[in-house]
Amino acid sequence: IVGLGGAGFPTHVKLSVKNPEKIEYVIANCAECEPYITSDTRTMLEDGDLIKEGIDTLKKYPPDVKSYVIAIEKNKPECIKAIGDIFADNSAVSVCALPALYPQGAEKVAIYNTTRRIVPEGKLPTDVGVLVMNVTSLAKIAEYIKTGMPLVEKCVTVDGSAITSPMNVIAPIGTPIRDLVEFTGGLSKPAGKIIYGGPMMGVAAE
């Protein structure tokens, strides 16, 4: 499994914490990494049980963490309620409503808005006692453990003013952008630019 919040950082490296006993907070980052993207939102609404199982699994790596925080942007009240209901009986897990401002999905921003801790320049979240995991990464960890199926598909948001029917699509990794656009009804007008990855930090495909 790799980090599915945008960076693609290997999860096994992130969980290989040098001093696990110093980790006080684990944050499940549910903030979308870019405007328009809503793939993590779908995970929260449709795979809440997998998120719960992912957090239960994560309790082993590192062990003895006392506080797990589910960080969700305030403009997603249906997600806040759904996830809050799932963890209502678990005092170790709390839901934190974050400002819906870019770049809320950046882990250092999420850390400050949930714990008020500041990660110094050149340091990592673990240096201030925090481990951050993307929410879809957690769900995929649980799915892998249950089924043995590796990461072969991903939820992709296809959106923009030229898209006929904007939607989230479950697509095999490696699907051409052309096929995704055709699946969503094609272009309603000529596209000025096609961006892969999001409008703020994405790469122009053509």
Salt bridges, closest charged atoms under 4 A:
GLU24 OE2 - ARG117 NH1 3.09
GLU46 OE2 - ARG42 NH2 2.79
GLU53 OE2 - LYS146 NZ 3.80
ASP56 OD2 - LYS52 NZ 3.40
ASP56 OD1 - LYS59 NZ 3.78
GLU73 OE1 - LYS76 NZ 2.85
ASP85 OD2 - LYS81 NZ 2.86
GLU107 OE1 - LYS14 NZ 3.86
GLU143 OE1 - LYS140 NZ 3.09
ASP179 OD1 - ARG178 NE 3.74
